[in-house]
Every structure is written in structure tokens, then in C-alpha cells.
Amino acid sequence: PVNASEAFRTAIISGREDRSKETSMKKTEQPERRAGFDSAGGGQEDDKLNRWPFAKEIYRIATTCPQNWSVRIGVYGDWGSGKSTVLNFVKDLAKKGNHLIVCFNPWQYQSTEELWPAFVQELYTQIQSHVGSLPGSKGVVCKRFLHGCSSILKEIAALDPRGEKASKIGLPLLKKYTQLGPKDVQNIPRFLGDSKVLILIDDLDRADPSIVPQILFALKEILDMPGFSFICAFDPEVVGKVLRKYHPGFGNGLKFLEKIIDYPRWLPPPSREDILRLARADIEKFCEFVPTNALDAVKDLLPENPRAIRQYVRHLTLLRPQIIRHHDYELNWPAILAADLLKVECPKFSFEFFIHADFWKEAAFAGWGSKKSEAGQ
């Protein structure tokens, strides 16, 4: 315990080379996780929307503040705007800077009783993966086990009326001493040395509304620990509505967020060039049957939301069986791409539009699909 701080610092600076062979073996045995089509970018090589400079700004705020500070940074943006990608970029930068990273997504928890045990255990797990066993870590594991036992006892009591009275006496006492909470992490800062712990909290706007206010309160009051930087990605409009419903005195909730978040940063909207770059990259990767220059005809119609672009490309992949049955001169790519874009952006309208007989008469008259029709007409 006397040398724990120095051991922590040494392990971080050395790039985590001192992990045990057993841990390394377990890691190598685990299958590589394959990212899905709509997954967030992982490193600078995945940056199609020029988000890397923004991620560097977030990383700089999180790591250059005084060591005795605890900061809360908000990465604000709409649904699908690329907030998760920014967090992944920050994670990549933090790894290279030998800082500790703990990724936490509250979306999967329904109550604070589920949330805090998972958070504390994840925090201890990440730190111990770098420096070995920490004082109090066994207590954390024991508490987690006993907390699970209390849930089992509650279910048994519900099945057996004879145990109901005993459960009413024993369960609250057991819960009191087995519940994990923020106090279990308050001793961690003394092991940090000059390193920072970056807590990346994603999808706060999609978490159960009942736990969102509790998370925000904890970030400001309970988890205000030196050396910790909390980076929270969410849509402030959505969270603001949750806060307003929780307490009318919070107004629209945005003013309350100003008391919690020390450094609010709005994700800048991508330029048209950025959106076109993302669309081209995905089409080249997943829709090789689409000519590389075909997208130019509809570039001004492309949606500005990156996730909507991904959805558009996903729809285009379904055209493959039809496209390969035709000659190049039979394909009017401006019309094809615009039609599919309409299906994605306005699904109900496009359905009614494309089944209308008058539309097809005018389309035939305009020469769509003929060799002589001009691109863009």
C-alpha cells in the first residue's frame, strides 16, 4: 500500500507492459470484436467528417486541467451526429497518452441500484488491469456478490410466506451493507499519480429517464474526485426535457445542465464536403456496383445527418440484384439514387408517389432509363 501510487505511475508510463502472462493469454484468446455497419469510428483513419480536431480539443480539456480538479465535459449533438465517434477518438488519444479510460453506457440499466454496482466494478476492473490489485477491490467484489444474494432472497421470500417477516427485517440491513455506491471509489485518486482517469459516458440521452438526474447529481457532488474527467455525450435538448419532468423548477433543464457540465462543447455540423466524403467512402466499400462519380448528381440532396447517410447506403445495397441484371446504358443513376434517397427521407410519401400511374407516364415521357436521356434530367 505504501508504494501503490508509485506502482500505478510506473505501470502507466511503461505502457502497461507489466501485465501478467495469464491476463495477456486471456486477451489473446478472446475473439476480435467485429464492428457493425453503423458502428462509430475508432481512430483517426476512420475520420470522414473532420471530427479529429474536435476530439483533440475534448482530450486537451480532460487531460491538461490541474490534477486536483475534477471536470465534466459535455459533447453535445443531435441523434446520429457522431458523438460516439468523438468518444472513440478521445479514447484512442488517451491510450497513446497513457491515461486510464473507463467506458460506461448507462443505457442498459433500469435503476440506480443496478447502475452504481456496475459502474464501480467497471472502474476497479479497468484500474486493476493496469496496476494489479487495489486496496478495497476484494470488498467491491464481495459487495457485488452479496448484493446479488439480497435479490435472490427477496425472490425466495415472495415464494415462501413463512420467510416474508424475516426478509422484511433482514433484507434492508443486508442491502445497507452490500450496496455499492460512489463512496467505494473515493479512495482511488490517491493511486493516480500524475495520470488522469477519463470516464466516457455515452448515450445518456437514451438512458432510463429515472436514472438520468441521479447520474448528473453524482457527477457534480459525489464523484467530484481529483484527477477524474467525465466526458458525457448526449443531446442536451432530450436530457433537458427529462430534467424538466423530474422537477418543474429546473425550467427547460438547460440552465440546470450549466451547473453540472463545466465545459459544454457542441459538435459542429459537418460540411457538405464532409457528408459527400462519408457517402462516397461507404458506397465504395459496400456498393461497388455504383459508379464512383454517380453521387455527384445528387450531392446537394444528401441528408446532413451522418447516421442518415449510413441508412441511405444500407438501402442502396439492396439494389445489387436488380442492378447486375442490366446493362450500363439502361441505368439512369441520377434517377436511381434520387429515388432511393426519397424512400429513405420520406418513406410514406415515396410509397404513394411511386405507385401513382401518372408519375410513371411522365417518367416514360421524359425518357428515364433511355440511352439518350441526359444525366440530371
Secondary structure, DSSP 8 states (H G I E B T S, - for coil): -TTHHHHHHHHHHTTSTT--HHHHHHHHHS------TT----SGGG-SSS-HHHHHHHHHHHHHS-TT--EEEEEE--TTSSHHHHHHHHHHHHHHTT-EEEEE-GGG-SSHHHHHHHHHHHHHHHHHHHH---TTHHHHHHHHHHHHHHHHHHHHHHH-GGGHHHHHHHHHHHHHHH---GGGGTTGGGG-TT--EEEEE--GGGS-TTTHHHHHHIIIIIS--TTEEEEEEE-HHHHHHHHHHH-GGGTTSHHHHHHH-SEEEE-----HHHHHHHHHHHHHHH-TTS-TTGGGGGGGGS-S-HHHHHHHHHHHGGGHHHHTTS-GGG--HHHHHHHHHHHHH-HHHHHHHHT-HHHHHHHHHHTTTSTTS-TT-
